[in-house]
Amino acid sequence: MFLAAITVISALKRQFLAEGLFMVTLKDLREKIENLENEKANLLEEVKKLRKEAEEKAVALEIEVAELREEAETLKKMIDDF
């Protein structure tokens, strides 16, 4: 978190210098950090949800593939019997 705060401070300083503003207020830094922490939390939650959905889809596909293999094997045996 300390490294993240330093990164945010550096980014804000560059932004303010580019805009001709030289003073970064503590309030601005707090707001920026809070916004980034909120965004991080939201993204972590979204990734968790998407990972669960992907795992569920993988299981469903594994089942479908197993069923198709079984059907293919049954059809091969049926053809060989004729």
mmCIF file of the N, C-alpha and C atoms, coordinates in Angstrom:
data_MODEL
# 
_entry.id   MODEL 
# 
loop_
_atom_site.group_PDB 
_atom_site.id 
_atom_site.type_symbol 
_atom_site.label_atom_id 
_atom_site.label_alt_id 
_atom_site.label_comp_id 
_atom_site.label_asym_id 
_atom_site.label_entity_id 
_atom_site.label_seq_id 
_atom_site.pdbx_PDB_ins_code 
_atom_site.Cartn_x 
_atom_site.Cartn_y 
_atom_site.Cartn_z 
_atom_site.occupancy 
_atom_site.B_iso_or_equiv 
_atom_site.pdbx_formal_charge 
_atom_site.auth_seq_id 
_atom_site.auth_comp_id 
_atom_site.auth_asym_id 
_atom_site.auth_atom_id 
_atom_site.pdbx_PDB_model_num 
ATOM 1   N N  . MET A 1 1  ? 0.834   -1.188  0.000   1.00 0.00 ? 1  MET A N  1 
ATOM 2   C CA . MET A 1 1  ? 0.000   0.000   0.000   1.00 0.00 ? 1  MET A CA 1 
ATOM 3   C C  . MET A 1 1  ? 0.873   1.245   0.000   1.00 0.00 ? 1  MET A C  1 
ATOM 4   N N  . PHE A 1 2  ? 2.012   1.198   0.715   1.00 0.00 ? 2  PHE A N  1 
ATOM 5   C CA . PHE A 1 2  ? 2.912   2.334   0.755   1.00 0.00 ? 2  PHE A CA 1 
ATOM 6   C C  . PHE A 1 2  ? 3.451   2.641   -0.632  1.00 0.00 ? 2  PHE A C  1 
ATOM 7   N N  . LEU A 1 3  ? 3.831   1.572   -1.359  1.00 0.00 ? 3  LEU A N  1 
ATOM 8   C CA . LEU A 1 3  ? 4.350   1.750   -2.714  1.00 0.00 ? 3  LEU A CA 1 
ATOM 9   C C  . LEU A 1 3  ? 3.271   2.319   -3.630  1.00 0.00 ? 3  LEU A C  1 
ATOM 10  N N  . ALA A 1 4  ? 2.041   1.854   -3.449  1.00 0.00 ? 4  ALA A N  1 
ATOM 11  C CA . ALA A 1 4  ? 0.929   2.367   -4.249  1.00 0.00 ? 4  ALA A CA 1 
ATOM 12  C C  . ALA A 1 4  ? 0.720   3.853   -3.972  1.00 0.00 ? 4  ALA A C  1 
ATOM 13  N N  . ALA A 1 5  ? 0.839   4.248   -2.726  1.00 0.00 ? 5  ALA A N  1 
ATOM 14  C CA . ALA A 1 5  ? 0.668   5.658   -2.374  1.00 0.00 ? 5  ALA A CA 1 
ATOM 15  C C  . ALA A 1 5  ? 1.761   6.505   -3.016  1.00 0.00 ? 5  ALA A C  1 
ATOM 16  N N  . ILE A 1 6  ? 2.982   6.007   -3.022  1.00 0.00 ? 6  ILE A N  1 
ATOM 17  C CA . ILE A 1 6  ? 4.088   6.736   -3.651  1.00 0.00 ? 6  ILE A CA 1 
ATOM 18  C C  . ILE A 1 6  ? 3.844   6.863   -5.150  1.00 0.00 ? 6  ILE A C  1 
ATOM 19  N N  . THR A 1 7  ? 3.368   5.790   -5.772  1.00 0.00 ? 7  THR A N  1 
ATOM 20  C CA . THR A 1 7  ? 3.069   5.814   -7.197  1.00 0.00 ? 7  THR A CA 1 
ATOM 21  C C  . THR A 1 7  ? 1.984   6.835   -7.502  1.00 0.00 ? 7  THR A C  1 
ATOM 22  N N  . VAL A 1 8  ? 0.951   6.854   -6.684  1.00 0.00 ? 8  VAL A N  1 
ATOM 23  C CA . VAL A 1 8  ? -0.141  7.813   -6.869  1.00 0.00 ? 8  VAL A CA 1 
ATOM 24  C C  . VAL A 1 8  ? 0.387   9.235   -6.715  1.00 0.00 ? 8  VAL A C  1 
ATOM 25  N N  . ILE A 1 9  ? 1.195   9.457   -5.694  1.00 0.00 ? 9  ILE A N  1 
ATOM 26  C CA . ILE A 1 9  ? 1.751   10.794  -5.466  1.00 0.00 ? 9  ILE A CA 1 
ATOM 27  C C  . ILE A 1 9  ? 2.587   11.228  -6.666  1.00 0.00 ? 9  ILE A C  1 
ATOM 28  N N  . SER A 1 10 ? 3.429   10.341  -7.174  1.00 0.00 ? 10 SER A N  1 
ATOM 29  C CA . SER A 1 10 ? 4.264   10.671  -8.325  1.00 0.00 ? 10 SER A CA 1 
ATOM 30  C C  . SER A 1 10 ? 3.414   10.994  -9.547  1.00 0.00 ? 10 SER A C  1 
ATOM 31  N N  . ALA A 1 11 ? 2.380   10.203  -9.773  1.00 0.00 ? 11 ALA A N  1 
ATOM 32  C CA . ALA A 1 11 ? 1.499   10.440  -10.911 1.00 0.00 ? 11 ALA A CA 1 
ATOM 33  C C  . ALA A 1 11 ? 0.785   11.779  -10.776 1.00 0.00 ? 11 ALA A C  1 
ATOM 34  N N  . LEU A 1 12 ? 0.310   12.069  -9.579  1.00 0.00 ? 12 LEU A N  1 
ATOM 35  C CA . LEU A 1 12 ? -0.373  13.349  -9.363  1.00 0.00 ? 12 LEU A CA 1 
ATOM 36  C C  . LEU A 1 12 ? 0.581   14.523  -9.538  1.00 0.00 ? 12 LEU A C  1 
ATOM 37  N N  . LYS A 1 13 ? 1.800   14.381  -9.049  1.00 0.00 ? 13 LYS A N  1 
ATOM 38  C CA . LYS A 1 13 ? 2.775   15.461  -9.212  1.00 0.00 ? 13 LYS A CA 1 
ATOM 39  C C  . LYS A 1 13 ? 3.033   15.726  -10.689 1.00 0.00 ? 13 LYS A C  1 
ATOM 40  N N  . ARG A 1 14 ? 3.219   14.657  -11.463 1.00 0.00 ? 14 ARG A N  1 
ATOM 41  C CA . ARG A 1 14 ? 3.436   14.833  -12.906 1.00 0.00 ? 14 ARG A CA 1 
ATOM 42  C C  . ARG A 1 14 ? 2.232   15.519  -13.546 1.00 0.00 ? 14 ARG A C  1 
ATOM 43  N N  . GLN A 1 15 ? 1.041   15.084  -13.166 1.00 0.00 ? 15 GLN A N  1 
ATOM 44  C CA . GLN A 1 15 ? -0.178  15.663  -13.718 1.00 0.00 ? 15 GLN A CA 1 
ATOM 45  C C  . GLN A 1 15 ? -0.277  17.145  -13.375 1.00 0.00 ? 15 GLN A C  1 
ATOM 46  N N  . PHE A 1 16 ? -0.056  17.481  -12.126 1.00 0.00 ? 16 PHE A N  1 
ATOM 47  C CA . PHE A 1 16 ? -0.171  18.874  -11.703 1.00 0.00 ? 16 PHE A CA 1 
ATOM 48  C C  . PHE A 1 16 ? 0.928   19.725  -12.322 1.00 0.00 ? 16 PHE A C  1 
ATOM 49  N N  . LEU A 1 17 ? 2.136   19.196  -12.440 1.00 0.00 ? 17 LEU A N  1 
ATOM 50  C CA . LEU A 1 17 ? 3.214   19.955  -13.062 1.00 0.00 ? 17 LEU A CA 1 
ATOM 51  C C  . LEU A 1 17 ? 2.901   20.226  -14.528 1.00 0.00 ? 17 LEU A C  1 
ATOM 52  N N  . ALA A 1 18 ? 2.352   19.233  -15.202 1.00 0.00 ? 18 ALA A N  1 
ATOM 53  C CA . ALA A 1 18 ? 2.002   19.392  -16.602 1.00 0.00 ? 18 ALA A CA 1 
ATOM 54  C C  . ALA A 1 18 ? 0.906   20.442  -16.777 1.00 0.00 ? 18 ALA A C  1 
ATOM 55  N N  . GLU A 1 19 ? 0.049   20.552  -15.797 1.00 0.00 ? 19 GLU A N  1 
ATOM 56  C CA . GLU A 1 19 ? -1.048  21.514  -15.869 1.00 0.00 ? 19 GLU A CA 1 
ATOM 57  C C  . GLU A 1 19 ? -0.665  22.865  -15.267 1.00 0.00 ? 19 GLU A C  1 
ATOM 58  N N  . GLY A 1 20 ? 0.538   22.966  -14.782 1.00 0.00 ? 20 GLY A N  1 
ATOM 59  C CA . GLY A 1 20 ? 0.976   24.226  -14.200 1.00 0.00 ? 20 GLY A CA 1 
ATOM 60  C C  . GLY A 1 20 ? 0.591   24.386  -12.739 1.00 0.00 ? 20 GLY A C  1 
ATOM 61  N N  . LEU A 1 21 ? 0.111   23.341  -12.136 1.00 0.00 ? 21 LEU A N  1 
ATOM 62  C CA . LEU A 1 21 ? -0.246  23.399  -10.720 1.00 0.00 ? 21 LEU A CA 1 
ATOM 63  C C  . LEU A 1 21 ? 0.833   22.676  -9.934  1.00 0.00 ? 21 LEU A C  1 
ATOM 64  N N  . PHE A 1 22 ? 1.377   23.298  -8.945  1.00 0.00 ? 22 PHE A N  1 
ATOM 65  C CA . PHE A 1 22 ? 2.540   22.742  -8.259  1.00 0.00 ? 22 PHE A CA 1 
ATOM 66  C C  . PHE A 1 22 ? 2.228   22.184  -6.883  1.00 0.00 ? 22 PHE A C  1 
ATOM 67  N N  . MET A 1 23 ? 1.032   22.410  -6.416  1.00 0.00 ? 23 MET A N  1 
ATOM 68  C CA . MET A 1 23 ? 0.708   21.990  -5.071  1.00 0.00 ? 23 MET A CA 1 
ATOM 69  C C  . MET A 1 23 ? -0.332  20.886  -5.101  1.00 0.00 ? 23 MET A C  1 
ATOM 70  N N  . VAL A 1 24 ? -0.001  19.769  -4.523  1.00 0.00 ? 24 VAL A N  1 
ATOM 71  C CA . VAL A 1 24 ? -0.952  18.672  -4.399  1.00 0.00 ? 24 VAL A CA 1 
ATOM 72  C C  . VAL A 1 24 ? -1.445  18.702  -2.959  1.00 0.00 ? 24 VAL A C  1 
ATOM 73  N N  . THR A 1 25 ? -2.735  18.872  -2.820  1.00 0.00 ? 25 THR A N  1 
ATOM 74  C CA . THR A 1 25 ? -3.259  18.949  -1.455  1.00 0.00 ? 25 THR A CA 1 
ATOM 75  C C  . THR A 1 25 ? -3.435  17.556  -0.886  1.00 0.00 ? 25 THR A C  1 
ATOM 76  N N  . LEU A 1 26 ? -3.371  17.468  0.392   1.00 0.00 ? 26 LEU A N  1 
ATOM 77  C CA . LEU A 1 26 ? -3.562  16.208  1.085   1.00 0.00 ? 26 LEU A CA 1 
ATOM 78  C C  . LEU A 1 26 ? -4.958  15.655  0.805   1.00 0.00 ? 26 LEU A C  1 
ATOM 79  N N  . LYS A 1 27 ? -5.925  16.547  0.706   1.00 0.00 ? 27 LYS A N  1 
ATOM 80  C CA . LYS A 1 27 ? -7.297  16.141  0.412   1.00 0.00 ? 27 LYS A CA 1 
ATOM 81  C C  . LYS A 1 27 ? -7.366  15.467  -0.959  1.00 0.00 ? 27 LYS A C  1 
ATOM 82  N N  . ASP A 1 28 ? -6.696  16.052  -1.946  1.00 0.00 ? 28 ASP A N  1 
ATOM 83  C CA . ASP A 1 28 ? -6.683  15.468  -3.290  1.00 0.00 ? 28 ASP A CA 1 
ATOM 84  C C  . ASP A 1 28 ? -6.066  14.073  -3.282  1.00 0.00 ? 28 ASP A C  1 
ATOM 85  N N  . LEU A 1 29 ? -4.982  13.934  -2.543  1.00 0.00 ? 29 LEU A N  1 
ATOM 86  C CA . LEU A 1 29 ? -4.323  12.633  -2.459  1.00 0.00 ? 29 LEU A CA 1 
ATOM 87  C C  . LEU A 1 29 ? -5.207  11.599  -1.784  1.00 0.00 ? 29 LEU A C  1 
ATOM 88  N N  . ARG A 1 30 ? -5.855  11.988  -0.716  1.00 0.00 ? 30 ARG A N  1 
ATOM 89  C CA . ARG A 1 30 ? -6.760  11.070  -0.012  1.00 0.00 ? 30 ARG A CA 1 
ATOM 90  C C  . ARG A 1 30 ? -7.890  10.616  -0.920  1.00 0.00 ? 30 ARG A C  1 
ATOM 91  N N  . GLU A 1 31 ? -8.482  11.569  -1.641  1.00 0.00 ? 31 GLU A N  1 
ATOM 92  C CA . GLU A 1 31 ? -9.577  11.234  -2.558  1.00 0.00 ? 31 GLU A CA 1 
ATOM 93  C C  . GLU A 1 31 ? -9.099  10.292  -3.650  1.00 0.00 ? 31 GLU A C  1 
ATOM 94  N N  . LYS A 1 32 ? -7.944  10.589  -4.214  1.00 0.00 ? 32 LYS A N  1 
ATOM 95  C CA . LYS A 1 32 ? -7.395  9.755   -5.282  1.00 0.00 ? 32 LYS A CA 1 
ATOM 96  C C  . LYS A 1 32 ? -7.136  8.333   -4.772  1.00 0.00 ? 32 LYS A C  1 
ATOM 97  N N  . ILE A 1 33 ? -6.529  8.215   -3.616  1.00 0.00 ? 33 ILE A N  1 
ATOM 98  C CA . ILE A 1 33 ? -6.237  6.906   -3.033  1.00 0.00 ? 33 ILE A CA 1 
ATOM 99  C C  . ILE A 1 33 ? -7.523  6.163   -2.718  1.00 0.00 ? 33 ILE A C  1 
ATOM 100 N N  . GLU A 1 34 ? -8.482  6.846   -2.144  1.00 0.00 ? 34 GLU A N  1 
ATOM 101 C CA . GLU A 1 34 ? -9.762  6.216   -1.822  1.00 0.00 ? 34 GLU A CA 1 
ATOM 102 C C  . GLU A 1 34 ? -10.456 5.718   -3.085  1.00 0.00 ? 34 GLU A C  1 
ATOM 103 N N  . ASN A 1 35 ? -10.461 6.534   -4.129  1.00 0.00 ? 35 ASN A N  1 
ATOM 104 C CA . ASN A 1 35 ? -11.078 6.136   -5.399  1.00 0.00 ? 35 ASN A CA 1 
ATOM 105 C C  . ASN A 1 35 ? -10.381 4.914   -5.989  1.00 0.00 ? 35 ASN A C  1 
ATOM 106 N N  . LEU A 1 36 ? -9.059  4.909   -5.932  1.00 0.00 ? 36 LEU A N  1 
ATOM 107 C CA . LEU A 1 36 ? -8.315  3.771   -6.472  1.00 0.00 ? 36 LEU A CA 1 
ATOM 108 C C  . LEU A 1 36 ? -8.546  2.510   -5.650  1.00 0.00 ? 36 LEU A C  1 
ATOM 109 N N  . GLU A 1 37 ? -8.617  2.654   -4.342  1.00 0.00 ? 37 GLU A N  1 
ATOM 110 C CA . GLU A 1 37 ? -8.896  1.488   -3.499  1.00 0.00 ? 37 GLU A CA 1 
ATOM 111 C C  . GLU A 1 37 ? -10.290 0.934   -3.769  1.00 0.00 ? 37 GLU A C  1 
ATOM 112 N N  . ASN A 1 38 ? -11.254 1.819   -3.970  1.00 0.00 ? 38 ASN A N  1 
ATOM 113 C CA . ASN A 1 38 ? -12.615 1.378   -4.300  1.00 0.00 ? 38 ASN A CA 1 
ATOM 114 C C  . ASN A 1 38 ? -12.639 0.671   -5.648  1.00 0.00 ? 38 ASN A C  1 
ATOM 115 N N  . GLU A 1 39 ? -11.948 1.239   -6.623  1.00 0.00 ? 39 GLU A N  1 
ATOM 116 C CA . GLU A 1 39 ? -11.892 0.614   -7.946  1.00 0.00 ? 39 GLU A CA 1 
ATOM 117 C C  . GLU A 1 39 ? -11.230 -0.755  -7.868  1.00 0.00 ? 39 GLU A C  1 
ATOM 118 N N  . LYS A 1 40 ? -10.164 -0.855  -7.101  1.00 0.00 ? 40 LYS A N  1 
ATOM 119 C CA . LYS A 1 40 ? -9.473  -2.131  -6.933  1.00 0.00 ? 40 LYS A CA 1 
ATOM 120 C C  . LYS A 1 40 ? -10.414 -3.166  -6.329  1.00 0.00 ? 40 LYS A C  1 
ATOM 121 N N  . ALA A 1 41 ? -11.137 -2.790  -5.295  1.00 0.00 ? 41 ALA A N  1 
ATOM 122 C CA . ALA A 1 41 ? -12.072 -3.711  -4.645  1.00 0.00 ? 41 ALA A CA 1 
ATOM 123 C C  . ALA A 1 41 ? -13.149 -4.174  -5.632  1.00 0.00 ? 41 ALA A C  1 
ATOM 124 N N  . ASN A 1 42 ? -13.668 -3.238  -6.415  1.00 0.00 ? 42 ASN A N  1 
ATOM 125 C CA . ASN A 1 42 ? -14.687 -3.586  -7.414  1.00 0.00 ? 42 ASN A CA 1 
ATOM 126 C C  . ASN A 1 42 ? -14.126 -4.536  -8.463  1.00 0.00 ? 42 ASN A C  1 
ATOM 127 N N  . LEU A 1 43 ? -12.914 -4.272  -8.926  1.00 0.00 ? 43 LEU A N  1 
ATOM 128 C CA . LEU A 1 43 ? -12.299 -5.134  -9.929  1.00 0.00 ? 43 LEU A CA 1 
ATOM 129 C C  . LEU A 1 43 ? -12.004 -6.525  -9.375  1.00 0.00 ? 43 LEU A C  1 
ATOM 130 N N  . LEU A 1 44 ? -11.559 -6.597  -8.137  1.00 0.00 ? 44 LEU A N  1 
ATOM 131 C CA . LEU A 1 44 ? -11.311 -7.901  -7.521  1.00 0.00 ? 44 LEU A CA 1 
ATOM 132 C C  . LEU A 1 44 ? -12.601 -8.708  -7.433  1.00 0.00 ? 44 LEU A C  1 
ATOM 133 N N  . GLU A 1 45 ? -13.677 -8.055  -7.080  1.00 0.00 ? 45 GLU A N  1 
ATOM 134 C CA . GLU A 1 45 ? -14.979 -8.728  -6.991  1.00 0.00 ? 45 GLU A CA 1 
ATOM 135 C C  . GLU A 1 45 ? -15.432 -9.190  -8.371  1.00 0.00 ? 45 GLU A C  1 
ATOM 136 N N  . GLU A 1 46 ? -15.239 -8.355  -9.378  1.00 0.00 ? 46 GLU A N  1 
ATOM 137 C CA . GLU A 1 46 ? -15.620 -8.730  -10.743 1.00 0.00 ? 46 GLU A CA 1 
ATOM 138 C C  . GLU A 1 46 ? -14.797 -9.924  -11.236 1.00 0.00 ? 46 GLU A C  1 
ATOM 139 N N  . VAL A 1 47 ? -13.499 -9.913  -10.965 1.00 0.00 ? 47 VAL A N  1 
ATOM 140 C CA . VAL A 1 47 ? -12.625 -11.022 -11.367 1.00 0.00 ? 47 VAL A CA 1 
ATOM 141 C C  . VAL A 1 47 ? -13.061 -12.313 -10.677 1.00 0.00 ? 47 VAL A C  1 
ATOM 142 N N  . LYS A 1 48 ? -13.403 -12.212 -9.395  1.00 0.00 ? 48 LYS A N  1 
ATOM 143 C CA . LYS A 1 48 ? -13.868 -13.385 -8.651  1.00 0.00 ? 48 LYS A CA 1 
ATOM 144 C C  . LYS A 1 48 ? -15.124 -13.973 -9.297  1.00 0.00 ? 48 LYS A C  1 
ATOM 145 N N  . LYS A 1 49 ? -16.059 -13.103 -9.648  1.00 0.00 ? 49 LYS A N  1 
ATOM 146 C CA . LYS A 1 49 ? -17.304 -13.537 -10.273 1.00 0.00 ? 49 LYS A CA 1 
ATOM 147 C C  . LYS A 1 49 ? -17.031 -14.167 -11.645 1.00 0.00 ? 49 LYS A C  1 
ATOM 148 N N  . LEU A 1 50 ? -16.194 -13.520 -12.435 1.00 0.00 ? 50 LEU A N  1 
ATOM 149 C CA . LEU A 1 50 ? -15.890 -14.037 -13.775 1.00 0.00 ? 50 LEU A CA 1 
ATOM 150 C C  . LEU A 1 50 ? -15.138 -15.370 -13.708 1.00 0.00 ? 50 LEU A C  1 
ATOM 151 N N  . ARG A 1 51 ? -14.240 -15.496 -12.735 1.00 0.00 ? 51 ARG A N  1 
ATOM 152 C CA . ARG A 1 51 ? -13.506 -16.751 -12.568 1.00 0.00 ? 51 ARG A CA 1 
ATOM 153 C C  . ARG A 1 51 ? -14.477 -17.891 -12.242 1.00 0.00 ? 51 ARG A C  1 
ATOM 154 N N  . LYS A 1 52 ? -15.449 -17.614 -11.364 1.00 0.00 ? 52 LYS A N  1 
ATOM 155 C CA . LYS A 1 52 ? -16.443 -18.634 -11.011 1.00 0.00 ? 52 LYS A CA 1 
ATOM 156 C C  . LYS A 1 52 ? -17.248 -19.031 -12.243 1.00 0.00 ? 52 LYS A C  1 
ATOM 157 N N  . GLU A 1 53 ? -17.668 -18.047 -13.034 1.00 0.00 ? 53 GLU A N  1 
ATOM 158 C CA . GLU A 1 53 ? -18.431 -18.331 -14.250 1.00 0.00 ? 53 GLU A CA 1 
ATOM 159 C C  . GLU A 1 53 ? -17.605 -19.161 -15.227 1.00 0.00 ? 53 GLU A C  1 
ATOM 160 N N  . ALA A 1 54 ? -16.326 -18.838 -15.370 1.00 0.00 ? 54 ALA A N  1 
ATOM 161 C CA . ALA A 1 54 ? -15.452 -19.580 -16.274 1.00 0.00 ? 54 ALA A CA 1 
ATOM 162 C C  . ALA A 1 54 ? -15.280 -21.024 -15.807 1.00 0.00 ? 54 ALA A C  1 
ATOM 163 N N  . GLU A 1 55 ? -15.122 -21.218 -14.511 1.00 0.00 ? 55 GLU A N  1 
ATOM 164 C CA . GLU A 1 55 ? -14.988 -22.571 -13.968 1.00 0.00 ? 55 GLU A CA 1 
ATOM 165 C C  . GLU A 1 55 ? -16.259 -23.389 -14.220 1.00 0.00 ? 55 GLU A C  1 
ATOM 166 N N  . GLU A 1 56 ? -17.412 -22.773 -14.027 1.00 0.00 ? 56 GLU A N  1 
ATOM 167 C CA . GLU A 1 56 ? -18.680 -23.459 -14.269 1.00 0.00 ? 56 GLU A CA 1 
ATOM 168 C C  . GLU A 1 56 ? -18.820 -23.838 -15.738 1.00 0.00 ? 56 GLU A C  1 
ATOM 169 N N  . LYS A 1 57 ? -18.416 -22.936 -16.617 1.00 0.00 ? 57 LYS A N  1 
ATOM 170 C CA . LYS A 1 57 ? -18.499 -23.213 -18.052 1.00 0.00 ? 57 LYS A CA 1 
ATOM 171 C C  . LYS A 1 57 ? -17.553 -24.347 -18.430 1.00 0.00 ? 57 LYS A C  1 
ATOM 172 N N  . ALA A 1 58 ? -16.360 -24.364 -17.847 1.00 0.00 ? 58 ALA A N  1 
ATOM 173 C CA . ALA A 1 58 ? -15.404 -25.428 -18.123 1.00 0.00 ? 58 ALA A CA 1 
ATOM 174 C C  . ALA A 1 58 ? -15.961 -26.782 -17.701 1.00 0.00 ? 58 ALA A C  1 
ATOM 175 N N  . VAL A 1 59 ? -16.591 -26.852 -16.541 1.00 0.00 ? 59 VAL A N  1 
ATOM 176 C CA . VAL A 1 59 ? -17.185 -28.110 -16.066 1.00 0.00 ? 59 VAL A CA 1 
ATOM 177 C C  . VAL A 1 59 ? -18.288 -28.557 -17.022 1.00 0.00 ? 59 VAL A C  1 
ATOM 178 N N  . ALA A 1 60 ? -19.136 -27.632 -17.437 1.00 0.00 ? 60 ALA A N  1 
ATOM 179 C CA . ALA A 1 60 ? -20.226 -27.968 -18.358 1.00 0.00 ? 60 ALA A CA 1 
ATOM 180 C C  . ALA A 1 60 ? -19.663 -28.483 -19.681 1.00 0.00 ? 60 ALA A C  1 
ATOM 181 N N  . LEU A 1 61 ? -18.618 -27.858 -20.174 1.00 0.00 ? 61 LEU A N  1 
ATOM 182 C CA . LEU A 1 61 ? -18.005 -28.313 -21.423 1.00 0.00 ? 61 LEU A CA 1 
ATOM 183 C C  . LEU A 1 61 ? -17.358 -29.683 -21.269 1.00 0.00 ? 61 LEU A C  1 
ATOM 184 N N  . GLU A 1 62 ? -16.737 -29.937 -20.121 1.00 0.00 ? 62 GLU A N  1 
ATOM 185 C CA . GLU A 1 62 ? -16.146 -31.260 -19.877 1.00 0.00 ? 62 GLU A CA 1 
ATOM 186 C C  . GLU A 1 62 ? -17.215 -32.347 -19.918 1.00 0.00 ? 62 GLU A C  1 
ATOM 187 N N  . ILE A 1 63 ? -18.356 -32.061 -19.323 1.00 0.00 ? 63 ILE A N  1 
ATOM 188 C CA . ILE A 1 63 ? -19.467 -33.019 -19.326 1.00 0.00 ? 63 ILE A CA 1 
ATOM 189 C C  . ILE A 1 63 ? -19.958 -33.238 -20.753 1.00 0.00 ? 63 ILE A C  1 
ATOM 190 N N  . GLU A 1 64 ? -20.123 -32.158 -21.496 1.00 0.00 ? 64 GLU A N  1 
ATOM 191 C CA . GLU A 1 64 ? -20.608 -32.257 -22.873 1.00 0.00 ? 64 GLU A CA 1 
ATOM 192 C C  . GLU A 1 64 ? -19.627 -33.045 -23.743 1.00 0.00 ? 64 GLU A C  1 
ATOM 193 N N  . VAL A 1 65 ? -18.334 -32.793 -23.578 1.00 0.00 ? 65 VAL A N  1 
ATOM 194 C CA . VAL A 1 65 ? -17.325 -33.518 -24.345 1.00 0.00 ? 65 VAL A CA 1 
ATOM 195 C C  . VAL A 1 65 ? -17.357 -35.000 -24.004 1.00 0.00 ? 65 VAL A C  1 
ATOM 196 N N  . ALA A 1 66 ? -17.490 -35.339 -22.734 1.00 0.00 ? 66 ALA A N  1 
ATOM 197 C CA . ALA A 1 66 ? -17.565 -36.740 -22.317 1.00 0.00 ? 66 ALA A CA 1 
ATOM 198 C C  . ALA A 1 66 ? -18.779 -37.425 -22.946 1.00 0.00 ? 66 ALA A C  1 
ATOM 199 N N  . GLU A 1 67 ? -19.910 -36.736 -22.974 1.00 0.00 ? 67 GLU A N  1 
ATOM 200 C CA . GLU A 1 67 ? -21.116 -37.295 -23.586 1.00 0.00 ? 67 GLU A CA 1 
ATOM 201 C C  . GLU A 1 67 ? -20.923 -37.505 -25.084 1.00 0.00 ? 67 GLU A C  1 
ATOM 202 N N  . LEU A 1 68 ? -20.289 -36.543 -25.746 1.00 0.00 ? 68 LEU A N  1 
ATOM 203 C CA . LEU A 1 68 ? -20.050 -36.676 -27.187 1.00 0.00 ? 68 LEU A CA 1 
ATOM 204 C C  . LEU A 1 68 ? -19.078 -37.820 -27.487 1.00 0.00 ? 68 LEU A C  1 
ATOM 205 N N  . ARG A 1 69 ? -18.060 -37.985 -26.667 1.00 0.00 ? 69 ARG A N  1 
ATOM 206 C CA . ARG A 1 69 ? -17.126 -39.111 -26.845 1.00 0.00 ? 69 ARG A CA 1 
ATOM 207 C C  . ARG A 1 69 ? -17.862 -40.441 -26.711 1.00 0.00 ? 69 ARG A C  1 
ATOM 208 N N  . GLU A 1 70 ? -18.725 -40.498 -25.693 1.00 0.00 ? 70 GLU A N  1 
ATOM 209 C CA . GLU A 1 70 ? -19.494 -41.717 -25.474 1.00 0.00 ? 70 GLU A CA 1 
ATOM 210 C C  . GLU A 1 70 ? -20.403 -42.005 -26.660 1.00 0.00 ? 70 GLU A C  1 
ATOM 211 N N  . GLU A 1 71 ? -21.066 -40.975 -27.171 1.00 0.00 ? 71 GLU A N  1 
ATOM 212 C CA . GLU A 1 71 ? -21.950 -41.141 -28.328 1.00 0.00 ? 71 GLU A CA 1 
ATOM 213 C C  . GLU A 1 71 ? -21.156 -41.568 -29.553 1.00 0.00 ? 71 GLU A C  1 
ATOM 214 N N  . ALA A 1 72 ? -19.982 -40.973 -29.764 1.00 0.00 ? 72 ALA A N  1 
ATOM 215 C CA . ALA A 1 72 ? -19.149 -41.340 -30.903 1.00 0.00 ? 72 ALA A CA 1 
ATOM 216 C C  . ALA A 1 72 ? -18.716 -42.801 -30.804 1.00 0.00 ? 72 ALA A C  1 
ATOM 217 N N  . GLU A 1 73 ? -18.342 -43.241 -29.611 1.00 0.00 ? 73 GLU A N  1 
ATOM 218 C CA . GLU A 1 73 ? -17.923 -44.630 -29.406 1.00 0.00 ? 73 GLU A CA 1 
ATOM 219 C C  . GLU A 1 73 ? -19.088 -45.592 -29.660 1.00 0.00 ? 73 GLU A C  1 
ATOM 220 N N  . THR A 1 74 ? -20.268 -45.221 -29.203 1.00 0.00 ? 74 THR A N  1 
ATOM 221 C CA . THR A 1 74 ? -21.452 -46.042 -29.425 1.00 0.00 ? 74 THR A CA 1 
ATOM 222 C C  . THR A 1 74 ? -21.753 -46.154 -30.910 1.00 0.00 ? 74 THR A C  1 
ATOM 223 N N  . LEU A 1 75 ? -21.661 -45.045 -31.623 1.00 0.00 ? 75 LEU A N  1 
ATOM 224 C CA . LEU A 1 75 ? -21.918 -45.062 -33.066 1.00 0.00 ? 75 LEU A CA 1 
ATOM 225 C C  . LEU A 1 75 ? -20.879 -45.896 -33.804 1.00 0.00 ? 75 LEU A C  1 
ATOM 226 N N  . LYS A 1 76 ? -19.620 -45.808 -33.399 1.00 0.00 ? 76 LYS A N  1 
ATOM 227 C CA . LYS A 1 76 ? -18.568 -46.623 -34.025 1.00 0.00 ? 76 LYS A CA 1 
ATOM 228 C C  . LYS A 1 76 ? -18.858 -48.102 -33.845 1.00 0.00 ? 76 LYS A C  1 
ATOM 229 N N  . LYS A 1 77 ? -19.263 -48.508 -32.645 1.00 0.00 ? 77 LYS A N  1 
ATOM 230 C CA . LYS A 1 77 ? -19.577 -49.914 -32.371 1.00 0.00 ? 77 LYS A CA 1 
ATOM 231 C C  . LYS A 1 77 ? -20.777 -50.350 -33.199 1.00 0.00 ? 77 LYS A C  1 
ATOM 232 N N  . MET A 1 78 ? -21.771 -49.460 -33.300 1.00 0.00 ? 78 MET A N  1 
ATOM 233 C CA . MET A 1 78 ? -22.956 -49.789 -34.075 1.00 0.00 ? 78 MET A CA 1 
ATOM 234 C C  . MET A 1 78 ? -22.606 -50.003 -35.540 1.00 0.00 ? 78 MET A C  1 
ATOM 235 N N  . ILE A 1 79 ? -21.773 -49.143 -36.090 1.00 0.00 ? 79 ILE A N  1 
ATOM 236 C CA . ILE A 1 79 ? -21.356 -49.255 -37.499 1.00 0.00 ? 79 ILE A CA 1 
ATOM 237 C C  . ILE A 1 79 ? -20.546 -50.521 -37.703 1.00 0.00 ? 79 ILE A C  1 
ATOM 238 N N  . ASP A 1 80 ? -19.661 -50.836 -36.774 1.00 0.00 ? 80 ASP A N  1 
ATOM 239 C CA . ASP A 1 80 ? -18.840 -52.039 -36.891 1.00 0.00 ? 80 ASP A CA 1 
ATOM 240 C C  . ASP A 1 80 ? -19.676 -53.321 -36.820 1.00 0.00 ? 80 ASP A C  1 
ATOM 241 N N  . ASP A 1 81 ? -20.800 -53.274 -36.125 1.00 0.00 ? 81 ASP A N  1 
ATOM 242 C CA . ASP A 1 81 ? -21.656 -54.444 -35.989 1.00 0.00 ? 81 ASP A CA 1 
ATOM 243 C C  . ASP A 1 81 ? -22.427 -54.739 -37.271 1.00 0.00 ? 81 ASP A C  1 
ATOM 244 N N  . PHE A 1 82 ? -22.566 -53.777 -38.161 1.00 0.00 ? 82 PHE A N  1 
ATOM 245 C CA . PHE A 1 82 ? -23.322 -53.999 -39.397 1.00 0.00 ? 82 PHE A CA 1 
ATOM 246 C C  . PHE A 1 82 ? -22.458 -54.490 -40.488 1.00 0.00 ? 82 PHE A C  1 
# 
